[in-house]
Amino acid sequence: MSGVTLRKVKADEADIRLDRWFKRNCPEFTFGQVQKFLRGGQIRVDGKRAKANQRVEPGQEIRVPPVPVMSGGGEEPWSKDGSYDPSEVQQRKHAGPAKSDASEAELQALRDSVLFYDEVVMAINKPAGLAVQGGTNTSLHIDGMLDALKLDSKERPKLVHRLDKDTSGVLLLARSSSAAHALTKAFKDKSTRKLYWAIVTGAPVDREGLIDAPLAKLSGKGGEKMVIDEKQGKSAQTVYRQLHRAGRRAAWLALSPLTGRTHQLRVHCEAMECPILGDGKYGGPKAFIDGMSNQMHLHARAIDFPHPVTGHRVVIEAPVPTHFAESLKALNFDPKTPTKFLTPEIHREKEEKPKPKAKPSRLRKR
């Protein structure tokens, strides 16, 4: 099967349970996925079917299947129950190989996108239009090109979160299994902060606020979409701040997701009647402006996380792609505008002040 790897048990891993071996060496797999693969015989030890509580021995060869593809738009790591925590995940069969037929020019472009790396962590500026993992009709993806990012390490980098195919910006990679575990935990316990930039059509009524709108997946003729569903949806919250606006034509927003639901930022912007520029899936015709790029204008601008080894906070920023920079210029927005990570606290201060009564809304304006 394409994407399958065979890995040998190391001397210091003697007598540990097979499921714990996966947790240590393959943190990209969830507990639920490992159990499912064991039941289906896709995980084997020395070619034989195995059980979760089986003890491994040095030199044994473990068959590791490909990682299932994450659903588009999720930004959090996998959790032990088979879903994103806290984001929603649709588990699918892998639809692409772990290695791709990327050209040398494409591999070099990926190397050139590296923003930061040390012994255990790497960050790249993911280009818009490049998928993180394989899927239906997706043969070119970062997961398949990770060998090109080994650099001075013998170990292949590991994915610990993801971005939508059409979203650009900071993507973290772990350069060791222990770092992958630490970074995954940092996403899960929300000690990692994320800042996105978006150019939207129209402009929010309020300069800043908290969007509190639960999301659920809806299937239809046009494929699956996330929708606001106050009864069946899962909690989804986004803090936003307006950086610049061009009347009612467009606005530049800073966004920080407090949860990590699929397509959360895209749906929440559309809920404010300000779809992200170029996002026809959620904004329809309203998501486009004549004379401006039709590419999606959503960029993972910065990430702030605890270093897996030192524990010190690390902040990494990614410059915007060409189409985003050109749109900022066309709208006369100052690209040097400083932005900070957004937190709920800046809005809680406003909650303490008396507010006039308003009709209930899916958007809690702060």
Secondary structure, 3 states (H helix, E strand, C coil): CCCCEEEECCHHHCCCEHHHHHHHHCCCCCHHHHHHHHHCCCCEECCEECCCCCECCCCCEEEECCCCCCCCCCCCCECCCCCECCCCCCCCCCCCCCCCCCCHHHHHHHHHCEEEECCCEEEEEECCCCECCCECCECCEHHHHHHHHCCCCCCCCEECCCCCCCCEEEEEEECCHHHHHHHHHHHHCCCCEEEEEEEEECCCCCCEEEEECCEEEECCCCCCEEEECCCCCECCEEEEEEEEEECCCEEEEEEEECCCCCCHHHHHHHHCCCCECCCHHHHHHHHCCCCCCCCCCEEEEEEEEECCCCCCEEEEECCCCHHHHHHHHHCCCCCCCCCCCCCCHHHHHHHCCCCCCCCCCCCCCC
